[in-house]
Amino acid sequence: MGQGAAVAVTRLAVSTADGLDLRAELAVPAGGDTPRAAVAVCHPHPLHGGSMYNNVVEALFSGLPPRGAAVLRFNFRGTSGSEGRHDHGRGERLDAAAALDELARRWPGVPLLLAGYSFGADVSLAVDHPGVAGWLAVAPVLRVVDPTEMVALADPRPVWMASATDDQFRPYDDLVPMVADAVNTTVSPVPGADHFFMTGLDRVVAVAAEALDAIAP
């Protein structure tokens, strides 16, 4: 599926292991072909206005299906129509796992990429799943979840990070030494961007595309 191909979007509910229904949307390359990969995207902090309609999430949601990937975005528990309560990064791991389960159910055997931005990046790095071929962390702050619980950083499966050079909470120059001992982790700078990515979204999507090419050549 080449870049620029049409995209079909549907709304759905994703059910978690602890019995919650989460509001979600799925974007797939039009045409009915099996996607080459599937991506679940975790949004930024819901107590600070984060939802699946955030600009970074939107960039991945719209930018990856034309590259042949299905993308599922969802609202964490207690956020904008999703059941439950905010759980400070604990229960949210079940939410991310549920999104991955939904993708694995729809396309068995298709490689999965778990992506997240800010709060969602920290949560995603703490989620293990048998179908995950890699993780994408955009602007991880490495403090929402204890880094010792971030299983991705000690896993041989690849991790890609996109880090804003002017990030107010964890700039690129601060992040790089923090993950220097992480296994199979690549940190890419997003020059001139800050944590909120009013600029630099094209670079974020490019890093995500690199991840797709690696897990689904």
C-alpha positions as CSV (number, residue, x, y, z in Angstrom):
1,M,0.0,0.0,0.0
2,G,1.6,3.2,-1.1
3,Q,1.7,6.5,0.7
4,G,-1.3,8.6,-0.1
5,A,-3.8,5.7,-0.3
6,A,-7.3,6.1,1.0
7,V,-8.1,5.4,4.6
8,A,-11.3,4.0,6.2
9,V,-12.1,4.9,9.8
10,T,-14.6,3.1,12.1
11,R,-15.6,3.7,15.7
12,L,-15.7,0.8,18.2
13,A,-15.5,-0.2,21.8
14,V,-12.5,-2.1,23.2
15,S,-13.0,-4.2,26.3
16,T,-10.3,-4.5,29.0
17,A,-9.4,-7.5,31.1
18,D,-11.0,-5.9,34.1
19,G,-14.4,-5.4,32.4
20,L,-14.3,-1.8,31.1
21,D,-15.3,-0.6,27.7
22,L,-13.1,2.0,26.1
23,R,-14.0,4.4,23.3
24,A,-11.8,3.8,20.3
25,E,-11.4,4.4,16.6
26,L,-9.7,2.3,14.0
27,A,-8.1,3.5,10.8
28,V,-7.2,1.0,8.1
29,P,-5.9,1.3,4.6
30,A,-8.9,1.2,2.2
31,G,-9.2,-1.8,-0.1
32,G,-9.7,-4.6,2.3
33,D,-6.2,-6.0,2.2
34,T,-4.6,-7.3,5.4
35,P,-2.4,-4.5,6.8
36,R,1.3,-5.1,6.9
37,A,1.4,-4.1,10.6
38,A,-1.1,-2.8,13.2
39,V,-0.4,0.0,15.7
40,A,-2.1,0.8,19.0
41,V,-1.6,4.5,20.1
42,C,-1.8,5.6,23.7
43,H,-2.6,9.3,24.3
44,P,-1.1,11.9,26.7
45,H,-2.2,12.6,30.3
46,P,-6.0,12.7,30.6
47,L,-5.8,14.9,33.7
48,H,-4.1,17.5,31.6
49,G,-6.5,17.4,28.6
50,G,-5.1,14.4,26.8
51,S,-7.3,12.2,24.7
52,M,-7.1,10.2,21.5
53,Y,-7.7,13.4,19.6
54,N,-4.4,14.9,20.6
55,N,-2.3,16.3,17.8
56,V,0.5,13.8,18.1
57,V,-2.0,10.9,18.2
58,E,-3.8,12.4,15.2
59,A,-0.6,12.6,13.2
60,L,0.1,8.9,13.8
61,F,-3.6,7.9,13.2
62,S,-3.7,9.7,9.9
63,G,-0.1,9.3,8.8
64,L,0.4,5.5,9.2
65,P,-2.5,3.9,7.4
66,P,-1.4,5.3,4.0
67,R,1.9,3.4,4.7
68,G,-0.1,0.1,5.0
69,A,-0.7,0.0,8.7
70,A,-3.9,-0.3,10.7
71,V,-4.0,2.1,13.6
72,L,-6.2,1.9,16.7
73,R,-6.5,4.9,19.0
74,F,-8.5,4.8,22.2
75,N,-9.3,6.9,25.2
76,F,-7.8,5.6,28.5
77,R,-10.2,4.6,31.3
78,G,-12.2,7.5,32.6
79,T,-11.5,9.7,29.6
80,S,-14.1,11.2,27.2
81,G,-16.6,8.3,27.1
82,S,-14.4,5.4,28.2
83,E,-15.6,3.6,31.4
84,G,-13.7,3.6,34.6
85,R,-11.4,6.0,36.5
86,H,-8.0,7.3,35.8
87,D,-5.5,5.0,37.5
88,H,-2.2,6.9,37.4
89,G,-0.6,4.6,34.8
90,R,-1.5,1.3,36.4
91,G,-4.9,0.3,35.0
92,E,-4.0,2.1,31.9
93,R,-1.6,-0.7,31.1
94,L,-4.6,-3.0,30.8
95,D,-6.2,-0.5,28.4
96,A,-3.2,-0.6,26.1
97,A,-3.1,-4.4,26.3
98,A,-6.8,-4.5,25.4
99,A,-6.1,-2.4,22.3
100,L,-3.3,-4.8,21.3
101,D,-5.7,-7.8,21.9
102,E,-8.3,-6.2,19.6
103,L,-5.7,-5.8,16.8
104,A,-4.4,-9.3,17.3
105,R,-8.0,-10.6,17.1
106,R,-8.7,-8.8,13.9
107,W,-5.4,-9.7,12.2
108,P,-3.8,-12.8,13.7
109,G,-0.1,-12.9,13.1
110,V,0.3,-9.4,11.9
111,P,3.2,-7.6,13.7
112,L,2.0,-5.1,16.4
113,L,3.6,-1.8,17.3
114,L,2.6,-0.3,20.6
115,A,3.0,3.5,20.4
116,G,2.4,6.3,23.0
117,Y,3.0,9.9,23.5
118,S,4.1,11.5,26.8
119,F,2.0,9.8,29.6
120,G,1.0,7.3,26.9
121,A,4.6,6.7,26.1
122,D,5.5,5.8,29.7
123,V,2.5,3.5,29.9
124,S,3.3,1.8,26.6
125,L,6.9,1.0,27.7
126,A,5.5,-0.8,30.7
127,V,3.3,-3.1,28.7
128,D,4.4,-6.5,27.5
129,H,2.3,-8.5,25.0
130,P,3.2,-11.6,23.0
131,G,2.2,-10.0,19.7
132,V,4.3,-6.8,20.1
133,A,7.1,-6.6,17.6
134,G,8.3,-3.2,19.0
135,W,7.5,0.0,20.8
136,L,7.4,3.6,19.8
137,A,7.7,6.2,22.5
138,V,7.1,9.8,21.6
139,A,8.4,12.3,24.2
140,P,8.6,9.8,27.1
141,V,9.0,11.6,30.4
142,L,10.1,8.4,32.3
143,R,8.4,9.5,35.5
144,V,4.7,8.6,35.2
145,V,5.7,5.0,35.5
146,D,8.8,3.8,37.4
147,P,11.4,3.1,34.7
148,T,12.2,-0.2,36.5
149,E,8.7,-1.3,35.5
150,M,9.3,-0.4,31.8
151,V,9.7,-3.9,30.5
152,A,10.4,-2.6,27.0
153,L,13.7,-1.1,28.0
154,A,15.0,-4.5,29.0
155,D,13.5,-6.5,26.1
156,P,15.4,-7.5,23.0
157,R,12.5,-6.4,20.8
158,P,13.2,-2.9,19.4
159,V,12.2,0.4,20.9
160,W,12.1,3.6,19.0
161,M,11.9,7.0,20.8
162,A,11.2,10.4,19.2
163,S,12.4,13.1,21.5
164,A,12.0,16.9,21.2
165,T,15.2,18.8,21.6
166,D,13.4,21.6,23.5
167,D,11.1,19.3,25.5
168,Q,10.1,21.1,28.8
169,F,9.9,17.9,30.7
170,R,12.5,15.5,29.3
171,P,14.6,17.0,26.5
172,Y,16.6,14.9,24.1
173,D,19.9,15.6,25.8
174,D,18.4,14.5,29.1
175,L,16.7,11.4,27.7
176,V,19.7,9.9,25.9
177,P,21.8,9.2,29.0
178,M,18.8,7.9,30.9
179,V,18.2,5.1,28.3
180,A,21.9,4.5,27.5
181,D,21.7,1.0,29.1
182,A,18.4,0.1,27.6
183,V,18.3,-2.9,25.3
184,N,17.8,-2.3,21.5
185,T,16.6,1.3,22.0
186,T,17.1,4.0,19.4
187,V,16.5,7.7,20.3
188,S,15.8,10.1,17.4
189,P,15.8,13.9,18.0
190,V,13.1,16.1,16.8
191,P,15.0,19.4,16.3
192,G,13.3,22.6,17.4
193,A,10.2,20.9,18.8
194,D,9.0,21.1,22.4
195,H,6.9,18.6,24.3
196,F,3.7,19.7,22.7
197,F,4.9,19.3,19.0
198,M,3.5,22.4,17.5
199,T,6.2,21.7,15.0
200,G,8.0,18.5,14.2
201,L,5.1,16.1,13.6
202,D,6.4,15.2,10.2
203,R,9.6,13.9,11.9
204,V,7.5,12.0,14.5
205,V,5.7,10.2,11.7
206,A,8.9,9.5,9.9
207,V,10.3,7.8,13.0
208,A,7.1,5.8,13.2
209,A,7.5,4.8,9.5
210,E,11.1,3.6,10.3
211,A,9.6,1.4,13.0
212,L,7.0,0.0,10.6
213,D,9.7,-0.7,8.0
214,A,11.7,-2.6,10.6
215,I,8.9,-4.8,12.0
216,A,7.1,-5.3,8.7
217,P,9.5,-4.9,5.7
